[in-house]
Amino acid sequence: MIGQSATVCSIVVGPDDHGVVRHALAVAAATDVPVVRATEPPATVPWWAGGADVAHLHFTDRLYGPDAPSGASAFERLTEGLSGRRVVTLHDIPEPTGTAHAGRRTAAYLRVARRADALVVCSEHERRRLRQIGIDLDTSVIPLPIAPPAVRIAGRPAPSPAGPGGPGRTVGVLGFIYPGKGHDAVLDAVVPLPDDVVVAALGQVSAGHDGLLRELRETAARTGRRLSVSGFLDDRTMALAMELVDVPVVPASTTSASSSLCSWIAAGRRPLAAANGYTSELAAAAPDLLTLYPPGSPGALRRAIVQALAEPASTWHDGGVPAPLRPTAVAAGHLALYHRLQASR
C-alpha cells in the first residue's frame, strides 16, 4: 500500500515464466502492492481490486488471447470491472510495417490505450513507436529494472571458457524460441567457426512455434553445427547456465525492450546485442554493460563472436549498473505515478 486512505493493486495475467509477467510481479513486489494473479484473463477481479484507487495492468497481446483482437477484447472486459484509475504498461509495441498483422496489432493496442488513465513503456524507443502507430496519450518511460550482479563478480574472476578442441564453446541466446528472436542469425554467423563452437538456446519453444524449432535443427544439421536447446530451466539452473556460456548474444534486430538483455546484464554478463533503437538507447545510458554490433549481417555478428571468444573478459562487466536502471529507481518511478493519479481523483 502507498497511502493510509488510498489503495493500489496490480493485476497480472499470463504464465509465470513469461518475461512480461516476471516484470509485472517484480514491480508489484518492489512497490509493495497486492497482486491479482491469473494465468488467463479473468472475467472479473476481487471486489477489493475492483474498488482500488489505482489498478496497474501490463499488456502484450498474446498474454490476453490467441491473437491481437481477442487480446484487446479480453482486456476491455477485464477493465470494465475497475472503478479506479488505470495504469497500463504496454509491452512489445507493434512495428508500423504496413502488414496486415501489424495493422491488427496496432488496432488492438489503440483499443487498450483508450482504457488507460496513464500509459507506461520501458524505453524512449517504445514511446516513439507509440507515436508512430497513432497513440499520442501522455506516456511515462520507466525502464526495465536491472539488479546489480551478485558479489561473486567482484569477488573472483569470471569462469575460464573452454579452449578449442575441448568439450565445446557456447554462444548462448536466452529466452523463449519464437520468430524474430534471432537464433537463426546466430546459427548463420557461426557456420565458418571451429567445430567446437556450439549454439545454446537457453529456454523453451514459445507456444505454437514447434515448427520453428524443427527448422532450426534442420539448419544446424545442414550446416554441420551443433544446436543445444535447454527447454524450461528453473531460476537456479538458468543462473548457472548463464554463467557458463562463453558468449552471450541478444540477436533480435527489432526488440522494443528486452528482458533477456537485462537478465544477461543482471547476471554480470556483457552480451553482444544487435544494434536497434532499444539496445542503442541502453548502450548510451550504460555503455559498459553491452557490446553492439550491426544487425542484419552474419559477418558482423561472426566477427563479434570471434573477438569475444578470444577475449572472454569482454563478456563480463564489473557490476556498475547506473542508478536510474536499478530496481529501487524503477519502483520509485511507479510510486510517483500512482501518487499523481491518486491526487488527480
KAWO-V807390 format. One record per helix or strand of 3 or more residues. SS is the DSSP state (alpha for helix, beta for strand). FROM is the first residue (numbers start at 1). TO is the last residue. If there is no record, write none. Layout:
# KAWO-V807390
ss->[SS/SS]
from->[FROM/FROM]
to->[TO/TO]
This chain:
# KAWO-V807390
ss->[beta/alpha/beta/alpha/beta/alpha/alpha/beta/alpha/beta/alpha/beta/alpha/beta/alpha/beta/alpha/beta/alpha/beta/alpha/beta/alpha/alpha/beta/alpha/alpha/alpha/alpha]
from->[8/19/34/47/54/61/68/85/100/118/124/139/152/169/183/197/210/226/235/247/259/271/277/287/290/298/312/323/327]
to->[13/31/38/50/59/64/79/90/114/121/132/141/155/174/189/202/223/229/244/250/266/274/285/289/293/310/315/325/343]
